[in-house]
Amino acid sequence: MAIKATVFKANLQIADMERHYYQDHALTLVRHPSETDERLMVRLLAFALHAHEYLEFGQGMTVDDEADLWLKDLTGLIELWIDVGIPDERLIRKACGRSNQVVVYCYGGRVAEMWFVQNSPQFARQDNLTVINLSVTSTQALTKLTQRNMSLQCTIQDDQVWISDGSVSVQVDRTVLKAATK
């Protein structure tokens, strides 16, 4: 018997002072049986960092032609493609060809660093690619906020990101490994 996906509900209040974006979002996240709480929370973090009316979760973990999150315009063209983890370089290259902007949030400490070093020559050719490394401390702390029904606040100010559930606050440390040039 196959293990079924788990549904998580999140009420996410975003106060992004850098983009002047202040909005509440009622989100439904579906966690694939092989997905960890850490990856689920990184997807939620990525949503908070790029929140937009049309940003939606894709099936990137199970379908190669889909992002973990993406923003499409009204004609269906992909404006923003977001992947989390350490995706295959060929899939990133393909995403760069299909989307105006691609952002990868990698995490996992030394493994993520080695993945980036190994693929950086190929990444350098992608003008519309940004790769951001999330610290292990941050992503593991985010897992403490994981619940089936979450009520979270995300504050973004002065290049700092804080996520809180009212009793626990997590500061998310990010390092830009590669910035898009267009």
SERO-4910 file (N, C-alpha, C, O; in steps of 0.05 Angstrom, whole numbers):
BEGIN
 pado doro    nc1    nc2    nc3   cac1   cac2   cac3    cc1    cc2    cc3    oc1    oc2    oc3
  Met    A     17    -23      0      0      0      0     18     25      0     36     27     16
  Ala    A     12     43    -18     28     67    -21     22     87      2     -1     90     10
  Ile    A     42    101     10     39    122     30     28    147     15     37    154     -6
  Lys    A      8    159     27     -5    183     15      9    208     23     23    209     44
  Ala    A      5    229      7     16    255     13      2    266     38    -21    259     44
  Thr    A     15    284     52      4    297     76     -2    326     69     14    340     57
  Val    A    -26    335     77    -34    362     72    -28    380     96    -35    372    119
  Phe    A    -16    403     92    -10    422    112    -24    448    105    -25    455     81
  Lys    A    -35    461    125    -48    487    121    -31    508    135    -21    504    157
  Ala    A    -27    531    122    -11    552    134    -24    579    129    -31    586    106
  Asn    A    -29    593    151    -37    621    149    -11    637    152      1    637    174
  Leu    A     -4    651    131     22    664    130     18    694    128      7    703    108
  Gln    A     27    709    148     26    738    147     54    748    138     74    742    151
  Ile    A     55    763    116     81    772    106     82    802    108     64    817    100
  Ala    A    105    811    120    111    840    121    139    843    109    159    840    122
  Asp    A    139    849     83    164    851     68    169    881     64    159    893     45
  Met    A    186    893     81    191    921     80    208    929     56    208    951     47
  Glu    A    223    909     45    240    915     22    224    918     -4    231    935    -21
  Arg    A    203    902     -7    186    903    -31    160    918    -26    144    922    -44
  His    A    156    927     -1    131    940      7    107    922      2     87    930    -10
  Tyr    A    110    897     10     89    877      6     79    868     33     94    858     50
  Tyr    A     54    873     39     42    866     65     16    852     59     -4    863     50
  Gln    A     16    826     64     -7    810     56    -10    785     74     10    775     84
  Asp    A    -34    775     76    -39    750     90    -46    729     68    -60    735     49
  His    A    -35    705     71    -40    684     52    -50    659     67    -38    650     87
  Ala    A    -71    647     58    -80    621     68    -70    600     48    -80    599     25
  Leu    A    -51    584     56    -37    566     37    -43    537     44    -46    530     67
  Thr    A    -44    521     24    -46    492     27    -21    480     14    -15    484    -10
  Leu    A     -5    466     30     19    453     20     15    423     22      6    413     42
  Val    A     23    409      1     21    380      0     49    370      2     66    375    -15
  Arg    A     54    354     23     81    342     26     81    314     15     67    296     25
  His    A     98    310     -5    102    284    -17    113    265      5    128    274     23
  Pro    A    107    239      4    116    221     25    147    221     29    156    216     51
  Ser    A    162    227      8    191    227     10    202    254     17    227    257     20
  Glu    A    185    274     20    194    301     27    197    304     57    181    293     72
  Thr    A    218    318     65    223    323     94    209    348    103    200    365     87
  Asp    A    206    351    129    195    376    141    213    400    133    204    422    128
  Glu    A    239    395    132    258    416    125    252    426     97    251    451     93
  Arg    A    249    409     78    243    417     50    216    431     48    214    451     34
  Leu    A    196    421     62    170    434     63    172    462     73    160    480     61
  Met    A    187    467     94    190    494    105    206    512     87    202    536     87
  Val    A    225    501     73    241    517     54    222    526     31    225    548     21
  Arg    A    204    508     22    185    517      2    167    539     12    161    558     -2
  Leu    A    159    537     37    142    558     49    158    584     52    148    606     46
  Leu    A    183    582     59    201    606     61    204    619     33    202    643     31
  Ala    A    208    602     13    211    613    -15    186    628    -23    187    648    -36
  Phe    A    163    617    -15    137    631    -21    137    658     -8    131    678    -20
  Ala    A    145    659     18    145    685     32    164    705     20    157    728     18
  Leu    A    187    696     11    207    714     -1    199    725    -28    208    746    -36
  His    A    181    711    -42    173    719    -69    143    723    -71    132    723    -94
  Ala    A    129    725    -49    100    726    -49     89    745    -70     98    767    -73
  His    A     68    735    -83     55    750   -104     27    738   -107     23    714   -101
  Glu    A      9    753   -117    -18    744   -121    -20    718   -138    -37    701   -133
  Tyr    A     -2    716   -158     -3    693   -176     18    672   -171     20    653   -186
  Leu    A     34    675   -150     54    655   -143     40    630   -133     23    632   -115
  Glu    A     47    607   -143     34    582   -135     54    559   -132     76    560   -145
  Phe    A     47    539   -117     63    516   -113     60    497   -137     37    493   -147
  Gly    A     82    486   -147     81    467   -168     87    439   -157     88    435   -133
  Gln    A     91    421   -175     97    393   -167    126    386   -174    132    364   -184
  Gly    A    144    405   -168    172    402   -175    186    377   -165    205    367   -177
  Met    A    176    367   -142    189    343   -131    182    318   -147    198    299   -147
  Thr    A    159    317   -160    150    293   -173    149    296   -204    147    276   -218
  Val    A    149    321   -214    147    325   -243    170    343   -251    172    366   -242
  Asp    A    188    333   -269    211    348   -277    205    374   -291    220    393   -290
  Asp    A    182    375   -305    175    399   -321    161    420   -304    151    440   -315
  Glu    A    160    417   -278    148    437   -261    167    446   -239    185    431   -230
  Ala    A    163    471   -232    179    483   -210    166    476   -183    144    466   -182
  Asp    A    182    480   -162    170    477   -135    151    500   -130    130    496   -117
  Leu    A    157    523   -140    139    546   -141    143    561   -167    165    560   -178
  Trp    A    122    573   -177    125    589   -201    104    610   -203     83    609   -191
  Leu    A    112    631   -217     95    654   -222     91    656   -252    111    660   -267
  Lys    A     67    653   -261     61    655   -289     45    681   -295     29    689   -278
  Asp    A     49    692   -318     33    716   -325      5    706   -335      0    682   -335
  Leu    A    -12    725   -343    -39    717   -350    -41    701   -376    -61    689   -381
  Thr    A    -19    701   -392    -19    685   -416     -7    657   -412     -7    640   -430
  Gly    A      2    652   -387     14    626   -381     44    625   -383     56    604   -377
  Leu    A     57    647   -392     86    647   -393     97    648   -365     87    661   -347
  Ile    A    119    634   -361    131    632   -334    150    656   -329    170    659   -343
  Glu    A    142    672   -310    158    696   -302    180    688   -283    203    697   -285
  Leu    A    173    671   -263    192    663   -242    190    633   -237    168    623   -233
  Trp    A    212    620   -236    214    591   -231    231    588   -206    253    597   -205
  Ile    A    220    575   -185    235    571   -160    237    542   -154    217    527   -154
  Asp    A    262    533   -150    267    505   -141    281    506   -114    295    525   -108
  Val    A    276    486    -98    290    483    -72    305    457    -71    298    438    -84
  Gly    A    327    457    -55    343    433    -53    367    435    -71    378    457    -76
  Ile    A    375    413    -82    398    412   -100    389    398   -126    395    374   -131
  Pro    A    374    413   -143    364    401   -167    386    395   -188    408    406   -186
  Asp    A    380    377   -206    399    370   -227    404    394   -245    386    409   -251
  Glu    A    429    398   -252    438    421   -268    423    422   -294    416    444   -304
  Arg    A    417    399   -307    403    399   -333    374    410   -329    364    423   -347
  Leu    A    362    404   -307    335    414   -302    336    445   -297    317    459   -306
  Ile    A    356    454   -284    359    483   -280    363    497   -307    352    518   -313
  Arg    A    380    485   -324    385    497   -350    359    498   -367    354    518   -380
  Lys    A    344    477   -365    318    476   -379    299    498   -368    285    511   -383
  Ala    A    299    500   -342    282    521   -329    290    549   -338    273    566   -342
  Cys    A    316    553   -340    326    580   -349    317    586   -377    313    609   -384
  Gly    A    314    566   -393    304    570   -421    274    575   -422    265    587   -441
  Arg    A    260    566   -402    231    568   -402    220    592   -386    197    600   -389
  Ser    A    237    605   -369    228    625   -351    245    650   -353    268    649   -361
  Asn    A    233    673   -346    248    698   -346    268    699   -323    291    708   -327
  Gln    A    261    688   -300    279    687   -277    277    660   -264    255    648   -262
  Val    A    300    649   -255    301    624   -240    316    629   -214    338    640   -214
  Val    A    304    620   -192    317    622   -166    318    594   -154    298    580   -153
  Val    A    342    586   -145    345    560   -131    354    566   -102    373    580    -97
  Tyr    A    338    555    -83    345    557    -55    357    530    -47    342    511    -43
  Cys    A    383    529    -45    396    504    -37    401    504     -7    403    526      5
  Tyr    A    402    481      4    407    478     33    419    451     38    419    434     20
  Gly    A    430    447     61    442    420     67    471    422     74    485    402     76
  Gly    A    481    446     79    509    449     88    529    442     67    529    453     45
  Arg    A    547    425     75    570    418     57    561    405     31    573    410     10
  Val    A    539    390     31    529    377      7    521    398    -13    527    396    -37
  Ala    A    506    419     -4    498    441    -21    521    456    -32    521    464    -56
  Glu    A    541    461    -15    565    475    -24    580    460    -46    589    471    -66
  Met    A    583    433    -42    597    417    -63    580    416    -89    592    417   -110
  Trp    A    554    415    -86    536    415   -110    541    441   -126    542    440   -150
  Phe    A    542    463   -112    545    489   -125    573    490   -139    575    499   -162
  Val    A    594    482   -125    621    483   -136    622    466   -161    634    473   -181
  Gln    A    611    442   -160    612    423   -182    597    434   -206    606    430   -229
  Asn    A    575    449   -202    558    459   -224    563    488   -231    550    498   -250
  Ser    A    579    502   -217    582    531   -221    591    539   -250    582    559   -260
  Pro    A    608    523   -264    614    531   -291    589    531   -309    587    548   -327
  Gln    A    572    512   -305    547    511   -321    528    533   -313    515    546   -329
  Phe    A    527    539   -287    509    560   -276    518    587   -287    501    605   -291
  Ala    A    544    591   -290    555    617   -299    544    625   -326    542    649   -332
  Arg    A    536    606   -342    525    611   -369    496    620   -368    486    630   -389
  Gln    A    483    617   -346    454    624   -344    451    652   -332    454    656   -308
  Asp    A    445    672   -349    443    699   -340    419    704   -322    420    723   -306
  Asn    A    398    688   -324    374    693   -309    372    675   -284    350    671   -273
  Leu    A    394    664   -275    395    646   -253    406    659   -228    427    672   -229
  Thr    A    392    655   -205    402    663   -179    402    638   -162    383    623   -161
  Val    A    425    634   -147    427    611   -129    433    622   -101    452    637    -97
  Ile    A    416    615    -82    418    624    -55    421    600    -36    405    581    -38
  Asn    A    441    601    -19    446    579      0    434    587     27    440    609     37
  Leu    A    418    570     38    407    574     65    423    559     85    430    536     80
  Ser    A    429    571    107    446    558    127    431    534    140    407    534    142
  Val    A    447    514    147    436    490    159    422    497    185    400    486    191
  Thr    A    433    515    200    421    523    226    394    534    221    375    528    236
  Ser    A    391    551    201    365    563    195    344    543    186    322    542    196
  Thr    A    351    526    167    332    507    156    324    486    177    300    478    178
  Gln    A    342    478    194    335    459    215    318    472    236    300    459    248
  Ala    A    323    498    242    306    512    261    278    516    250    258    515    265
  Leu    A    275    519    224    249    522    212    231    497    216    207    499    218
  Thr    A    244    474    218    229    449    221    214    449    248    194    435    251
  Lys    A    224    464    268    210    466    294    183    480    292    167    478    310
  Leu    A    179    495    270    154    509    266    133    492    251    110    500    248
  Thr    A    141    469    241    124    452    225    101    440    241    106    426    261
  Gln    A     77    445    232     53    433    243     33    429    220     36    442    200
  Arg    A     14    412    224     -6    408    203    -22    433    198    -30    438    175
  Asn    A    -27    449    219    -41    475    216    -22    496    229    -18    496    253
  Met    A    -11    513    211      8    533    221     -3    561    218    -18    567    199
  Ser    A      4    578    237     -1    606    235     26    620    239     37    621    261
  Leu    A     36    631    217     64    641    217     64    670    208     47    680    193
  Gln    A     84    685    218     90    712    210    118    713    198    137    702    210
  Cys    A    121    726    175    147    729    163    152    759    160    136    773    148
  Thr    A    175    767    170    183    795    168    209    796    153    228    782    159
  Ile    A    210    813    132    234    817    116    241    846    117    226    863    108
  Gln    A    265    852    127    274    880    130    304    880    131    317    864    144
  Asp    A    316    900    117    345    904    117    360    878    111    380    872    124
  Asp    A    351    863     91    363    838     83    363    816    104    378    797    103
  Gln    A    345    819    124    342    798    144    314    787    142    295    801    135
  Val    A    312    761    148    286    747    146    281    733    173    298    719    183
  Trp    A    257    738    183    249    726    208    222    711    204    204    723    191
  Ile    A    220    687    213    194    673    212    188    664    241    205    654    255
  Ser    A    163    669    249    155    664    276    127    651    277    110    656    259
  Asp    A    122    635    297     96    624    301     83    636    326     62    626    335
  Gly    A     95    657    336     84    670    360    100    663    385    102    679    404
  Ser    A    111    639    386    127    631    409    156    626    402    174    629    418
  Val    A    161    617    377    188    612    368    194    629    344    178    630    325
  Ser    A    217    643    344    225    659    321    251    648    309    269    640    324
  Val    A    252    647    283    275    637    269    286    658    251    271    668    234
  Gln    A    311    665    253    324    683    234    336    665    213    351    646    218
  Val    A    330    672    188    339    656    165    364    669    153    363    692    144
  Asp    A    386    655    154    411    665    142    413    655    113    411    631    108
  Arg    A    418    674     95    420    667     67    446    678     55    456    699     64
  Thr    A    458    663     37    482    672     22    476    670     -7    470    648    -17
  Val    A    479    692    -22    476    691    -51    502    679    -63    523    691    -61
  Leu    A    499    655    -75    522    643    -88    526    652   -117    548    653   -127
  Lys    A    503    658   -130    504    668   -157    479    686   -161    457    679   -154
  Ala    A    484    710   -170    462    729   -175    457    731   -205    475    729   -222
  Ala    A    431    733   -212    424    736   -241    436    763   -251    438    782   -236
  Thr    A    444    763   -276    455    787   -288    436    801   -306    442    822   -317
  Lys    A    412    789   -310    392    803   -326    365    802   -313    346    813   -324
***
